[in-house]
Amino acid sequence: MEVTQVLLNAQSIDGTVRKNAEESLKQFQEQNLPGFLLSLSGELTNEEKPVETRKLAGLILKNALDAKEEHRKFELVQRWLSLDGNAKSQIKAGLLKTLSSPVSDARSTASQVIAKVAGIELPHKQWPELVGSLLSNVHQLPAHAKQATLETLGYLCEEVSPDVIDQDQVNKILTAVVQGMSASEGNTDVRLAATRALYNALGFAQANFSNDMERDYLMRVVCEATLSPEVRIRQAAFECLVSISSTYYEKLAPYIQDIFNITAKAVREDEEPVALQAIEFWSSICDEEIDILEEYGGDFTGDSDIPCFYFIKQAIPALVPMLLETLLKQEEDQDQDEGAWNIAMAGGTCLGLVARTVGDDIVPLVVPFIEENVTKPDWRQREAATYAFGSILEGPSPAKLIPLVNVALNFMLSALTKDPNSHVKDTTAWTLGRIFEFLHGSAVDSPIITQANCQQIVAVLLQSMKDTPNVAEKACGALYFLAQGYEEVGPSSPLTPFFQEIVQSLLTVTHREDARESRLRTAAYETLNEVVRCSTDETAPLVLQLVPVIIMELHNTVEGQKLSSDEREKQSELQGLLCGCLQVIIQKLGSSESTKYLFLQYADQIMGLFLSVFACRSATVHEEAMLAIGALAYATGPDFAKYMPEFYRYLEMGLQNFEEYQVCAVTVGVVGDICRALEEKVVPYCDGIMTQLLKNLSSNQLHRSVKPPIFSCFGDIALAVGEYFEKYLMWAMSALQSAAELSTHTTGDDELIEYINTLRNGILEAYSGIFQGFKNSPKTQLLIPYAPHILQFLDGIYMEKDMDDVVMKTAIGVLGDLADTLGSHAASLIQQSVSSKDFLNECLSSEDVMIKESAEWAKLAISRAISV
């Protein structure tokens, strides 16, 4: 088979030719993998071949080594490791040779493939000579080979973790990279590749950054590169500084003044891509300091790994004026463009982070700028002043901000309706939203919204919703936070008199011709949902009147017209929004007996619509409709049983949806809602549900985040069906035991510990549901054999000392459930358990009310069990 021709055909404009070519590549791969990979690498290395086939060959080779999904990646790694050694050596030799090809696409592709192979082999102590042979290339001419080799070293550092390469080799890599960056290197491409490689190698340089001389040298090289005549090198050098700011924050003190000078010059004078990275450096320092100060509450104690150096606090006299200048560099159409990002936006974002880092200290530095510019004739000055104000509303204390807001509010309301410039209106609406988000609500002592100005605020926001889509979208956002601030105001809300008008205006917005621009329709529904969610009993009759309106809207989307794929996407998006809206209404009206009774007359109609939404199957809708059905089950209670025969197949489809794992997770949650609603009426469906859940747990293709909710779901099922759960007990307990073992011996990063805690909580919720489900049943003794293992699990997680509060509460609850359900059978086991006494005492003296209550109940249950 002539590979070159097939690769050309695979890029053909003619669909049939393309399909046939893809098919024959697939067959070749299945029939003879070593031959397939060898012919691809042969194509890539062959200088006679056309560049487009070389590039595609390399790409297919790369995809044969790596995949996004974990389970697929694992398979590909195993497949490569078990490949014939000669074939592998030949492929690797060819790849290294291609690094000196005169064709840049071939070099670049080869360097990516080499890094993928290294990512598989180096951790298995294979290909030990790779780094050495790359380094010997760096000292050779021609320049293009040097450039490709440095690029490869960069990709390599991206692929493998630092512990895979020993320090001696790290030093050599860094030396080579730094030499490639130095001004004496004549070739720009080489310097650029070296600077980008350093970016990826920074994570390997821990030891070098701990050595003063080496660190000084590295910092000097990076700072020199920020002054290169080539813009791409300057940008890459600032990217290195941004990375250093988060990786080596605690080492920056000696350099911070110089870095300020370099960044300030770049922000004021350099091209946008460079200036953006220079601003990003300060945003990154803010992120570091915000984290440190949040974690240790400001008073630096010995237990924090890194002290706060207060770089931002020291820099603000110069940093804030520099950022304020950037706000005047807006682009004409930035409000219309979803993904817009420019100097003004970066500067405002950084200003907001500075405000969160230094709090009150920023206010006197920004207020003069606002006062000076907010009434100027040039729209840029008015917009910049408003943006500056909006940016500093999170961080400083309400006491510092509220007097300013009280002065500014009327001015802003009038600007929102009267300013001739759309940018200014957009930013004004955004700033009002920030005022309502951070300075309005039950937590704030002196209210900025009063009887006197509430009506005016609502009137202005409703008026703005008729403005251009970007302004209207921000006005919806402001109304969202206005409603949220009145969430806990008691029986009557200041918004009650305007409720009908607000709802009507929001519905009108959803019907605008241009509602898909600037996310306007989505924003209007999100705001409607928040207005409903935060409404009080007085407006319940009005919420009830909304039900048939939304039902009608949803009904119109499922009418059976044939749609183009673009139309289908729009339909699916709208169905998602309407299902979300119904979910909020169902929760609102279902939460009090009087309105629930009136609402349930619509239940059949609503459920029918949800089923028709499933029938026009698409992932997003499925998820929103599923969530809404969970709410409906909760509201209808045992009556939900009548919908089960028709709904069950969609429930099963949701549980089988591994691809879109969020859908699967949501469906698992809905199974819990249905169990709580139906109780023993769920029994006929349990076989199917439990079988699918156990299958999901044993699959390595399901995203790990779905597993904890599946365990909780076991608990919901057991609680609902009681001793009928005996049928599944052995299988469920076996799955729980292996997960429990997995979750007690863990070391890992914060993310893993957080996941392990979620997993533990799921397992504990399952145990709790099973104990409570079997309580007072003659079959309780079936649980006795499992008790020692469960107590051992509780000992295990107590000993690990990395439980979060949620797990602690559930765990002490399980100890109580065990005593409560097993009574005297549990007494001696609990008395023998290693840590249950200490654990109980620790929980009894907890600051957390919930943990304390759980512990008091457990103590009671244990003392009853022991006294029997």
N, C-alpha and C positions, 0 to 999 in steps of 0.2 A: 504494500500500500504506500502510495506516494504522500508522505506526511505534509510536504509543503503545499500541495494542491488542496488537500483536505482543509488545512488551516486557512488558506485563501478563501475556499468555499464557505468556511464557517463565518466569514466576515462579508459574505455576499449580500447584495441588496435584495436579491431574489429569495423570498421566504422558503421556498421548497428546497433550493440548493443548500441553503443554510441549515435547514432541518436535517437533511440527509447527511451533511458533513458532521453535525453534532452527534447524530446517531452512530456514524461509523467510528468517531472518536470514543464514544461510550463503549461500543463493542470491543474495540481494541484494548481499552483499559481493563475491561472485565476478563478478556481472554488471556492477556499476557501483560501483566502489570510491569515487570522489569523492562520488557521490550518497549512498552508504551512510554515509560519515564525516560529510558535511554534515548528513544528517538526524539522526544521533546527536547532533552538537553542537547542532543546532537544538532537539532535545528537552531537552538539558541546560540550555540557556539560557532556555527558555520558562517564565515564571513561572506560566502557566496550568496546566501539566502536573502530574500527581500526582508526589509526591516519589519514590515507588519506581521509576517509569520513568526519571526524571531521573538517579537514582543508577546504575541499571543501564546507561543509555546512556553515562554517563561511564566506567563500568567497562569496557564493551566497547571504547570509544574508547581507553582506556589500554592494554588488551591488544592493540590493533591497532598499538601503537607499541613494544612491549617483550616479550621472552620470556626464560625462564630459559636455554634452550639457546643457546649462542653462535651456531651457524649460523642458527638461526631468528631470533635477534635481528638479525643482520646483514641477513637478507632484509627484515625489517620496516623497518629503518633506510633501506635502499636504496629500498624501496617508497614511504616517506613523502617522501624527498628528490626522487623523480621525479614526485610528485603535482603536478597542475595548480596553479600559483601562486595563482590567484584563490581556489580552493577552500581552500587553506591559509590565506590571509589572512583569509577569512571565518570559518574555524574558530577561528583564534587570537583574532580580535576578540571572537567570542562567548564564548570561555573567559574572557578578561579581564573582560568585562562581568559574567559570572556571579559573579566574586569579590565583588560587592556585593549579591548576592541575599539576601533576608531568610531564605532556607531554608538552615540550616547544612549539611545533607548535600550540597546542590548546590554550595555554596561549597567545601567540603572536597574533593569529587570533582574540581571544576575545578582546584583548586590542584595536585592530584597530576598531572592530565593536562598542565597547563602545564609542570610540571617535566620530564615525559617528552619533550614537544616540544622544550623548551630543551636537554635532554640530547642530542638529535639535531642541532639546528640551530646552537647556539652554537659547537661545535667547527668547524663549516663556515662560520663567520663570517656566519651568517644570523640574523635577528631581533635585530639589534644594539640596537634601541630597547627591548627587553623590560625590562631592569633599570631603565632610566630611568622607564618608565611604571609599574612596580611601586612604585618609590620615591616617585613623585608621589602615588600612592594612600595611602601610609602617613601622609601629613600630613593626610588628609581624614577627616572624620567621615562616616558613622556608625561607631561602634566595630566593628560586625561586619565591615565592609569592611576596616578596619585589621587586625583579627585574621586574616582570610583572606589578606591580602596578606603579612603576616609569616610565616604558615604556608607560603605559596608560596615565599618567599625561603628558608625552611629546606629545603623539599624540593628546591629548585633547587640549593642548595649540596651536597645529598646526591647529586644526579644527575651534576653536571659536575665535572671535575677542576680544581684551583685555577689551573692555567695558562691556563684558558679565559677567566677574567674578569680584566681588568687592575686594577692596584692602586688606581687612582683609584675604580673602581666598588666594589671591596672595601671601601675606606674608607667610602664612602657607605652600603653595606649594613650595615656594623658600626655606623655612627652611628645609622641608623634602628632597628636591633635594640636597641641599648643605650638609646635614648630610649624605646622601647616597654617596656623592662624597668624603667625608673626608677619610683621610688615616686610621682612626680607623675602617672603614668598611672593614671587612676581605675579603668579597667576591668580586672577580673581576667583575663578571657579574652584580652585583648590582651597583658597582661603574661606570661601563660602561653605564648602563641604566640611571643612575642619570646624568652623564655628557651629554649624548645625550638629556635627558629631559631638562636640563638647556638651551641647544642650542635653543630648541623650546620655552622655557619660557622667553627668554630675552626680547621679545617684550612687555611682561607684567610688566617688572621691571622698568618702567619709574620713578615711585616715589622712588624706592629703589636706583636707580642710582643718584637721586638728593640729597640723604642723604649721607654725607661724610663717616660716619662710616660704613653704610651698603655697600656702594660702595667699600670701602677699603676691606671689608671682602669678598665680592663676587669676586673681582679681585684677592685677595690672593688665594682663593680656586681654581680659574681657573688656575692661574700660577702654583700652586702646582701640579695640575693634569697634567700639561704639563711635569712633571718630573716622572710620574708614571712608574713603571717597565713594565706595559702592553702597547704594542704599540697601540692597538686600543683606549685605554683611552687617550694616548698622542695625537693621531690624533683628537679625539673628542674634547679635550680641546683646541687645536689650532683652530678647527672649531668655537668654542665659541669665541675665541679672534678675529677671522676674522669678525664674526657677530657683536661683540661689536665695532669693529673699524668703521663700517658704521653706526650702530644704535646710538652709544654714542660717536662719534668722539670728541665732544666738552668737554668730561669729561676725556680725556686720558692723559692730560699733566703730572700729577704726576707719571704716570706709564710707560711713554714711554721709559725711559732709561732701566728699568728692562726688559721690553718686548723686547727691542733690544737685550739685552744679551741672553735672552732665545731663541729668534728666530735664532740668529746668531749661537748659539750652535747646535740647531736642524738642521739648513741648512747644517752645516759642518759635523755633526756626526751622525744624526739620520737616520732611515730608510726612504725610499722615500716617502711613504704616509704622514709621519709626516713633512718631510722637505718641501714637496709641500705646505702644509697648512701654514707653517711658512713663506714661500715666499709670499703666497697669502695675508697674513696680510699686508705686505708692498704695494702690488698691490692695496689692498682695500683702504689703507690710501691715495695713489696717486689718486685713483678715487674720493675720497671725496674732496681732495684739488683742483684737476682739476675743479670739478664742482663749488666749491666756487669761485675760481679765475676767471672762465669763467663768472659766473653770475654777479660778482661784479667788473670785470675788474681790480682786483688786489688792487685797493685802497679801503680799508675796510671802509664802511660807516655804519651809524647807522641802515640802513634799512635791512641789511642782518641779517638773523636769527642767523647764526653761523659765527664767525670770522674764518679766516684761521690761524692756529697755526704754519704753516710752519715747521711741523715735518720733512718733507722730506728734505727740505733745510738744516735743522740742522743735519740730519742723514747722508747726502751723503758722508762725508769723510770716514765713516766706512761702510755705506750701499753699495756704489758702488763697492769697492773692494770685498765685500762678494758676490755680484751678479756676478761679473766678474769670480770669481772662479767657480761658478756653470756652466758657459758656457763650461767648459772643461769636464763636465760629460755627454757627448753625448752617445746615444745608437747607435749601429752599423747600425740598419736598420730603423731608425726613419723616413727617407725620403719616404720610400715605404709605410709606414702604415698611412692611412688616419687619424685615430683617435689618433695617437701617442701623448703622453703628458708625459714629464719627467722633471727632475730637470733643465737640460740645457734649455729646451724650456720655462719653467716657469720663470727661471732667466732672459732670454732674454726678455720675455714679460714684466716682472717687470722693467727691465732696460729701455725699451721703454716708460713705464708710468712715470718713474722717469724723463726721458728726457723731457716729455711733462709737468711735474710739475715744474721743476726748470730751463728749458731752457738752456741758454748758460753756466751756472755753471757746467754742467755735462761734457762738452767737455774736459777740461784739465785733468779730472779724468780718462777718458777712452782712450785718444789718446796714452799715453805711453804703455798701454796694447796692443793696436793694433800694434804699431810700433815694440814692442818686439816679438810678436807672429806670425805676418802675413807671415814671410818667414821661419818659423821653419820647420825642416824635418818631425815632427810628424803631421799628418793631423788634429788631434784634436786641436792643437794650431792654425793652419792656419784657421780652420773653426770657432773657437771661436773668433778669432780676427775679421774675416769678419762679423760674427753675431753681435758682439758688435758694429761695425761701422754701420751696417744696422739698428740696434735698436735705435740709437740716432739721426736719420735723421729727425724725426718729433719733434718739440719743440724748439730747438735752432734756432737762427736767420740765414737766408741765409748768412749774412755777416760773421758769425762765421764758417759756414760749407763749403761754396763754395771754399775757399782756400784749404781746406783738400781734397775736391772732385777732384779739379783740379790736385792735386798731385796723388791721388789714382786711377783715372779713367783708365789710360793706364795699370797700374798694374792689375786692375781687369779684363779688357778686355782680357788680356793675360792669366790670371788665368782661365777664363771661357773656353778658348779653350785648354789650355795646362796642367792645374793641373791634376795630375794622379788620384786624389781622387774624387769620385762622390759627396760625401757630400760637399766638398769644392765648387765644381761647382754649386751645388744646391743653397747653401747659397750666393754664389757670384751673381748668376742670380737674386735671390730675392733682394739682396742689390742694384743692378743696378736698378731694378724696383722701389725701394724706392727712389733712387736718382732722377729718372725721375718723380716720383709722386710728390715729395715735392720741388725739386730745379730746375725744368725745366718748362718753360711755360711763358705766357705773363706777369705774375705777378712778375717774378723774374728779377731784373735789369741786372745782369751780366750773360750772358748765359754760361752754361757749355758745351753746344753742339754747335759746330761751323762748318762752311763749311769744315774745315780741318779734324775734327774727325767724322763727321756724317756718312760718307761712311763706315768707319771702324766699328763704333758701329753697323750699320745695318748688315754688313757682319758677325760680330761675333754672333749677335743674331740669324741670319738665320742659321748659322752653328750649333749653340747650339740646334736649334729645331730638329736636327737629333740625339741628344744625348738621354740618357735613358729618359723614360717618365717623371720622376719627374724633371729632369733638363730642359727638353724641355718645360714642363708646366710653369716653372718659367721664361724661356726665352720669351714665349708668353706673360706672364704678363708684362715683362719689355718693350716689344714692344708696348703693349697696352698703357702704360703711356707715351712712347716716342711719339706715334701718338697723344695722347690726348693733350700733351703740345703744339702741333702745330695747335690746333683747330682754333684759331682766328688770323692766320698770314696774312690774306689778300689773294690776287689772287694767289700767288705762295707759295708752301710749300717746305721746304728743303727735304721732303720725296718724292716729285714728281718723281725725276729720278729713284727712287727704287720701285715705286708703284707696277709695274707689277711683279717684282721679289718677293716682299713681299707677294702679294696676292697668287702667285703661290706656294710659300713655305708653306703658311698657309693651302692652299687646300691639299698640299701633306701630311702635318701633319694629317689632318682629315682622310686620308686614311690609316694611319699606322695601321698595324695589332694590335699593342698594344695601340691604341688610347683611349681605355676605362680605362686604368690604370692612376692613379694620375689625374683624371679629364682632361686628355690631350685634348680630342676632344672638350669638352665644352670650354676649355680655348682658343683653336685655333679659334673656331667660335666667341667667345666674342671679341677676338683681331681683327679678320677680320671685324666684325661689327664696331669696334671703328675706324679702319683704313679707312673704307668706310665713316663713319659718319664725320670724321675730314678731309676728302679729299677736294680738291679745284676744281674749274671749269675745270682746265687744265686736270684733270684725269677723268672727267665725261665720255668720250668715253670708257675708260677702265672699269669703273663701269658698263656701259651699256653692255660691252662684258661679264661681269660676270653673267648677268641675265640668258641667256640660260644655262649656266653651272649649276647654282643652281637649275633651273627648272628641268634639267635632273636628278640631284641628288634626288630631291624630288619625281620626277616621279618614280624613281627606288624603292623608299620605299613604294609606294602604289600599286605596281604590286601585283595581288591577290594571293600570295602564302599563304597556311595555316601555321600559326606560333605557336610554343610552347609559353607558357606564358613568359618564359625568353626572347625568341626572340622578342615577342610582346613588351616587356618593352624596349628592345634595339631599336626597330623600332620607338616606340613612342618617345623615347628620341631624336633620330636623326631627326625625323620629327619636333619636337619642335625647335631644333637648326636651321634647315633649314628655317622654317617659320619665326623665329626670324631674320635670316639673310635677307630674302626677305623683311621683314618689314622695316629694316634699308635702304635697297636699294631703296624701293618704296618711302620712305620719302626723301631720298637724290635726286633721279632723279625727283620726283614729285615737288620739291621745286623751280625748275626754268622752265620757259615756254619751252625753247629750248630742254631741255632733256626730259621733260614730254611728248612732242609730239612723240619723238622717242620711249620712253619707252612704251607708251600705246598700241603699236602693240602687246605687250605680255600680255595685261591685261586679255583677254578671257582665255588664256592658264593658267595663274596663278590662276584665280578665279576657274577654273575647278579643278585644283589640290587641292586648299584649300577645295573644296567641297568633293573631294575624301578622304582627310585627315579626315574630319568629319565622313566620312563613316566608317573608321576603328577606330571609337570612343574610345578615352581614354582621361582622364581628362587633362593631361599636354598638349597634342597636341591641344586639343580643345582650350585651353587658348591662346597658341601662334598663332594658325591659326586665332583665333578671333581677336587678336590684329593686325595681319597683314591685315586682311580684313578691319579693321577700317582705316588703312593707305591707303589701296587701294581705299576705298570709297572717302577719302579726295582727292586723286590724280585724280580719274576719274570724280568726280563731278556728275552732273545730269545724265551722261551716266550710272552710277551705277544702275539705275532703272532696266536695263535689267537682272541683276543678282538676283533681289529681289524674283521673284516667286520661284526660286529653293533654295535660301539661307534662306528664311523666316523661314522655319521649324526649322533650326538649331539655328536661333536667338531666337526662342521661347524656344527651349530646353535649351539654355544657361540661359535665364531668369528664367527658372523653376528649375535650379540646386541649391537648397538650401544647399545640402550636401557640395559641394565644392564651398563655397561662393565667393572665389576669381574669379572663372569662371563666377559667376553671376555678380559680380561687373564689370569685364572686359566687359561682354556683354552689361551691361547698358551703359558703356562708348561708345561702338560701336554704340548703338542706337543713341547717340548724334552725332557721326561722320556721320552716315547715314542721319540724319535730316539736318545737315549742307550741305551735298552733294546734297541731292535730293530736299530740300525745299518742295514746295507743292506736288511734285511727291510722297511724303511719305504717303499722305492721305489714300490710300487704305489699308495701313497696320496699321493705327493708332488705330483702334478699338481693335485689338488683342493686340497691344503693351500696350496701356493704361490700358486695363483690367488686363493684367498680372502684370503691375507695381503697380496698386492699390492693387491687391491681395498680392503682395510681401510686401507692406507696412503694411498691416493689419496682416501679419503672425508673430507669436511670435517665429517661428522656424528659421527665417532668421537672420544671424549674423548682429548686429547693424551697422557694418561698411559699409554695402551696402545701408543703407537708405539715407544718404546724397547725394550720386550720383544719386539716383532715383529722388530726388527732383530737382536736377540740370537738369535732363533729361526732366522733365515736361517743364522746361524753353526752352530747345532745341526744343522740339516738338511744343510748342506754337509759338516760333519764326519762325519755318519752315512752319507751316500751317496757321498762322494768325487767322482770325476770325472763321475759321473752328473749332478752339479749343473750341468754345462755347459749343459744345456737351459734353465736359468733364469738363467744368469750375466748376460746382457745386461740383463734386466729388474731383477734384484736390484741390480746395480752402478749402474744409472741411478737407482734409488730412493735408494740409499745416497749417491750423489754429491750429489743435490739436498738431502738432509737434512744432509750434511756441510757444504755451503756455508752453509745456514741456521744451523748451530750454531757457525760460527767468528766471525761478525761480530755480537756481541751486546752490547747494554748493557741493563741492566734491574735490577729489584729483586732481593733475595736469592732470592725464590721462583723467579723466572725463571732466574737463574743455576743454581740447584739443578736445575731441570728440564733446562736445556741440558746440564749435566754428565751427567744420566741418559741424555739422548739421545746425547751423544758416546760414552758407555760402550757403549750398545746398538750403535751403528754400528761401534765398534772391535771388539766381540765378534763381529760379523758378519764383518768383514775377517779376523779371526784364524781363525775357523772355516773360512772359504773357503780361506785359505792352507794351513791344516793338512790340510784335506780333499783338496786337489789335490797335496799333497806326494808326490814319487816317482812321479807319474803322467806318462805321455807327454803329457798335455794341459796340463802346467804353463804352457807358453808362452802359453796363452790369457789368462793373468793379466797378462802383461808390459805390455800397453797401459794397464792401470789403475794401474800402480805410481806413475807421476809424480803422478797426482791424489791418491793415498793419502798420499804423502810431503808433498805440498802441504798436505793436511789436517792432518797431524801438525805441520808448521811453523806452520800457522795457529793451532792450539790452544795450541802452545807459546808463540807470541808474545802471545796474549791474557792469559796469566799468571793465569787464573782457574780452572785445573783443580783438582779435588779429588784426594785420594790415590787413590781407586778408579780414576779416569780415568787418572791418571799411570801406575799399574801396568799397566792394559790397554794404554795407548798405547805404552809402551816394549816391551811384549810383542809388539805388532803390528809394530814396527820389526824385532824379532828374527824373527818369523814370515816377514816379507817377505824378509829376507836368507836365511833358512833354506830357504824353498821355491824362491825364484828364483835363488839362488846367484850365479854370476858375472854373470847378467843384471841383478842388482840392484846390483852393486858400484858401478858408476860413478854410478848415480842417487843412491845413498846418499851417495857422496862429494860430489856436487854439491849435495845438499840444504842449505838455508840453516842449519837449526838442529839437525840430528840429532846432531851431535857434542856441542854444548852440552847438549842434552836428555839424551843418554846420560850425560855426566859428572855432570849434576845428579842423575840418578837413582842413579848409582853411589855418590854420597856421601849418599844419603837416610838419614834416621833410621829410616824405615819398613822393616822386614826384608823384607816382601813386595816392595816396590818395588825394593829392592836386589837381591834374588834374580832378579827378572825382568830387571833391567838387566844383571846378570852373564851371564845366559843370552844376552841380545841381543848383548852385546859379543862373546861367543864366536861366535855365528852370523854376525855381521858380519865378524869377522876371517877366518872360514873362507871366506865369500863373496868377500872381497877377494883372498885368497891363491890362489884357483883359477886 
